[in-house]
Amino acid sequence: MSHPLAKYVNDGGPIPEELLEQLAFSEKMAEIGQLAAGMIHELNTPLSVIVSAAQMIMREEELPEFVREMVERIDQEAQRLSQFTKGLLTFARRDDDAGRDADINQVLREVMTFLKYEAQKRSITVVEELDFHLPSVAADGNRLKQVFINLVMNALQAMEQGGTLLVRTAIAPDGSVEAQIADTGPGIVPAVLPRIFEPFYSTKAAGEGTGLGLFITRTIVELMGGRIMVRSVEGEGTTFTTIIPSA
């Protein structure tokens, strides 16, 4: 795939200011990502020490009950934080294993674990209806995570007053694997619906989105040989259905 600036450089034409701003923002986020990855690695070492120390203390037989309870809590929270940092590294990792088959249920479970706090913070109930008899999909797991984290975040952000998020998987009629992300938000205005996958188009307030999320999501899905569809009813909610070919 050619660089976004290539056609302007080759043609000698002016580079749109909007594109320059987006590229600058992308570069900034890449640098932040590299710094964050380094910080996460640094965090994992003391977390491992805390977990090991807590487990050694819990082996003591004469430990007062209230002390044991506190140490168990330290162990649980340290392990939870360790899992969270490992999840961050997974999302930041490059697609070195691109082309391998993926378990779409596992991908969704990892995404929902990663976004669990975000849903709780917004008083959103998460309902999972996963078909555990699904075949693997012919897709890269890391790219699928990018797709679903975008769709889930959009759904969570749509439910400002709380609501229900449905995450569902099933086998499509053609044997492909289908994943639905449905929210009970305000829905999308019919006039806007045909434009939501356009690049740089956003209904969010200025500074709250680049307008590229759904465009990138659809592009990734199509590169996998899949397709993405949306159905929305004003006042009832929105459902995104992603269909990926089975392996």
C-alpha positions as CSV (number, residue, x, y, z in Angstrom):
1,M,0.0,0.0,0.0
2,S,1.5,3.4,-1.0
3,H,2.1,6.1,1.5
4,P,-0.7,8.7,1.9
5,L,1.6,11.5,0.8
6,A,2.9,9.6,-2.3
7,K,0.4,11.0,-4.9
8,Y,1.0,14.6,-3.7
9,V,4.7,14.2,-3.8
10,N,4.7,12.6,-7.3
11,D,2.2,15.1,-8.7
12,G,4.0,18.1,-7.1
13,G,0.6,19.3,-5.8
14,P,-0.1,20.9,-2.4
15,I,-0.6,18.6,0.5
16,P,-4.0,19.1,2.2
17,E,-3.7,20.6,5.6
18,E,-6.1,18.1,7.0
19,L,-3.9,15.2,5.8
20,L,-0.8,16.8,7.3
21,E,-2.5,17.2,10.6
22,Q,-3.6,13.6,10.6
23,L,-0.2,12.3,9.7
24,A,1.4,14.5,12.4
25,F,-1.1,13.2,14.9
26,S,-0.4,9.6,13.9
27,E,3.3,10.1,14.3
28,K,2.7,11.6,17.7
29,M,0.6,8.6,18.8
30,A,3.3,6.2,17.5
31,E,5.9,7.9,19.7
32,I,3.6,7.8,22.7
33,G,2.9,4.1,22.0
34,Q,6.7,3.4,22.0
35,L,7.1,5.3,25.3
36,A,4.1,3.5,26.9
37,A,5.4,0.1,25.9
38,G,8.7,0.9,27.6
39,M,6.9,2.0,30.7
40,I,4.7,-1.1,30.8
41,H,7.8,-3.3,30.6
42,E,9.3,-1.4,33.6
43,L,6.0,-1.9,35.5
44,N,5.9,-5.6,35.0
45,T,9.1,-6.2,36.9
46,P,8.0,-4.7,40.3
47,L,4.6,-6.3,39.8
48,S,6.2,-9.7,39.5
49,V,8.2,-9.0,42.7
50,I,5.0,-7.9,44.5
51,V,3.1,-11.0,43.4
52,S,5.9,-13.4,44.4
53,A,6.4,-11.7,47.8
54,A,2.7,-11.8,48.5
55,Q,2.5,-15.5,47.7
56,M,5.5,-16.3,49.9
57,I,3.9,-14.5,52.8
58,M,0.7,-16.4,52.3
59,R,2.6,-19.7,52.8
60,E,3.3,-18.7,56.4
61,E,1.1,-20.9,58.7
62,E,1.0,-18.6,61.7
63,L,-0.3,-15.6,59.7
64,P,-3.1,-13.7,61.4
65,E,-6.3,-13.9,59.5
66,F,-6.7,-10.2,58.8
67,V,-3.1,-10.0,57.6
68,R,-3.7,-13.0,55.3
69,E,-6.8,-11.3,53.9
70,M,-4.8,-8.1,53.1
71,V,-2.0,-10.0,51.5
72,E,-4.5,-12.0,49.4
73,R,-6.0,-8.7,48.3
74,I,-2.5,-7.4,47.4
75,D,-1.8,-10.5,45.4
76,Q,-5.2,-10.3,43.5
77,E,-4.8,-6.6,42.6
78,A,-1.2,-7.0,41.6
79,Q,-2.1,-9.9,39.3
80,R,-5.0,-8.0,37.9
81,L,-2.8,-5.0,37.1
82,S,-0.2,-7.4,35.6
83,Q,-2.8,-8.8,33.3
84,F,-3.9,-5.3,32.3
85,T,-0.4,-4.3,31.3
86,K,0.1,-7.5,29.3
87,G,-3.2,-6.7,27.5
88,L,-1.8,-3.2,26.7
89,L,1.3,-4.7,25.2
90,T,-0.8,-7.1,23.1
91,F,-2.7,-4.2,21.6
92,A,0.5,-2.3,20.9
93,R,2.3,-5.2,19.4
94,R,3.1,-5.2,15.6
95,D,1.3,-7.7,13.4
96,D,4.3,-10.1,13.2
97,D,1.9,-13.0,13.1
98,A,-0.3,-11.6,10.4
99,G,-2.1,-14.2,8.3
100,R,-2.5,-16.7,11.1
101,D,-5.9,-18.1,12.0
102,A,-7.7,-16.5,15.0
103,D,-10.4,-17.5,17.5
104,I,-12.9,-14.7,17.3
105,N,-14.4,-15.5,20.7
106,Q,-11.0,-15.3,22.4
107,V,-10.3,-12.0,20.7
108,L,-13.6,-10.6,21.9
109,R,-13.1,-11.8,25.4
110,E,-9.7,-10.1,25.5
111,V,-11.2,-6.9,24.2
112,M,-14.0,-7.0,26.8
113,T,-11.6,-7.7,29.6
114,F,-9.6,-4.7,28.4
115,L,-12.7,-2.4,28.3
116,K,-14.4,-3.8,31.4
117,Y,-13.7,-0.7,33.5
118,E,-14.8,1.6,30.8
119,A,-18.2,-0.1,30.7
120,Q,-18.5,-0.1,34.5
121,K,-17.6,3.5,34.6
122,R,-20.5,4.3,32.3
123,S,-23.0,2.1,34.1
124,I,-23.3,-0.2,31.1
125,T,-24.4,-3.8,31.4
126,V,-22.4,-6.2,29.1
127,V,-24.2,-9.2,27.8
128,E,-22.1,-11.9,26.0
129,E,-23.8,-14.5,23.8
130,L,-20.8,-16.4,22.3
131,D,-21.2,-19.5,20.2
132,F,-18.3,-21.7,21.4
133,H,-18.6,-24.1,18.4
134,L,-17.3,-21.6,15.9
135,P,-14.5,-22.4,13.5
136,S,-11.3,-20.3,13.4
137,V,-11.3,-17.3,11.1
138,A,-8.8,-16.5,8.4
139,A,-7.6,-13.3,10.1
140,D,-4.9,-11.8,12.2
141,G,-5.9,-11.6,15.8
142,N,-4.2,-8.3,16.5
143,R,-6.0,-6.7,13.6
144,L,-9.3,-8.2,14.8
145,K,-8.7,-6.6,18.2
146,Q,-8.3,-3.2,16.5
147,V,-11.6,-3.7,14.8
148,F,-13.5,-4.8,17.9
149,I,-12.0,-2.3,20.3
150,N,-13.1,0.5,17.9
151,L,-16.6,-0.9,17.6
152,V,-17.0,-1.5,21.3
153,M,-15.6,1.9,22.3
154,N,-18.0,3.6,19.8
155,A,-20.9,1.6,21.4
156,L,-19.9,2.6,24.9
157,Q,-19.5,6.2,24.0
158,A,-22.9,6.2,22.4
159,M,-24.6,5.2,25.7
160,E,-23.9,8.4,27.8
161,Q,-26.8,7.6,30.2
162,G,-25.9,3.9,30.6
163,G,-27.5,1.0,28.8
164,T,-26.8,-2.5,27.6
165,L,-24.0,-3.7,25.3
166,L,-24.6,-7.0,23.5
167,V,-21.6,-9.0,22.2
168,R,-22.7,-11.9,20.1
169,T,-21.1,-14.5,17.8
170,A,-22.6,-17.1,15.5
171,I,-22.0,-19.0,12.3
172,A,-23.3,-17.1,9.3
173,P,-25.5,-18.9,6.7
174,D,-22.5,-19.1,4.3
175,G,-20.2,-20.7,7.0
176,S,-18.4,-17.5,7.8
177,V,-18.2,-16.3,11.4
178,E,-20.4,-13.4,12.4
179,A,-19.8,-11.0,15.3
180,Q,-22.4,-8.4,16.5
181,I,-21.7,-5.4,18.7
182,A,-25.1,-3.9,19.6
183,D,-25.8,-0.9,21.9
184,T,-29.0,0.7,23.3
185,G,-27.9,4.2,22.6
186,P,-29.8,6.9,20.7
187,G,-29.1,5.4,17.3
188,I,-27.8,7.1,14.2
189,V,-29.8,9.6,12.2
190,P,-30.9,8.1,8.8
191,A,-29.3,11.0,6.9
192,V,-25.9,10.3,8.6
193,L,-25.9,6.5,8.4
194,P,-24.7,6.2,4.8
195,R,-21.6,8.4,5.6
196,I,-20.3,6.8,8.8
197,F,-17.6,4.8,7.0
198,E,-16.3,7.9,5.1
199,P,-12.8,9.0,6.1
200,F,-12.6,12.1,8.2
201,Y,-16.4,12.1,8.8
202,S,-17.3,12.3,12.5
203,T,-20.4,13.2,14.4
204,K,-18.3,13.7,17.6
205,A,-17.5,17.1,18.9
206,A,-14.3,18.8,17.7
207,G,-11.2,17.2,19.3
208,E,-13.0,14.0,20.3
209,G,-12.4,12.0,17.2
210,T,-10.4,11.9,14.0
211,G,-13.2,10.6,11.8
212,L,-11.0,7.7,10.7
213,G,-12.1,5.0,13.2
214,L,-14.9,3.3,11.2
215,F,-13.1,3.9,7.9
216,I,-10.0,2.0,9.2
217,T,-12.3,-0.6,10.7
218,R,-14.0,-1.3,7.4
219,T,-10.7,-1.3,5.6
220,I,-9.2,-3.9,7.9
221,V,-12.3,-6.1,7.6
222,E,-12.3,-5.9,3.8
223,L,-8.6,-6.8,3.7
224,M,-9.5,-9.9,5.6
225,G,-12.0,-10.8,2.9
226,G,-14.9,-10.0,5.2
227,R,-17.6,-7.3,5.3
228,I,-19.2,-5.1,7.9
229,M,-22.8,-3.9,8.1
230,V,-24.7,-1.5,10.3
231,R,-28.3,-1.3,11.3
232,S,-29.6,1.6,13.5
233,V,-33.0,2.7,14.8
234,E,-33.3,6.2,16.3
235,G,-34.1,5.9,20.0
236,E,-33.4,2.2,20.1
237,G,-29.7,1.7,19.3
238,T,-27.2,0.5,16.7
239,T,-25.8,-2.9,15.7
240,F,-22.6,-3.4,13.8
241,T,-22.3,-6.9,12.3
242,T,-18.9,-8.1,11.2
243,I,-18.6,-11.2,9.0
244,I,-15.1,-12.9,8.6
245,P,-14.5,-15.9,6.4
246,S,-13.7,-19.1,8.3
247,A,-10.2,-20.6,8.1
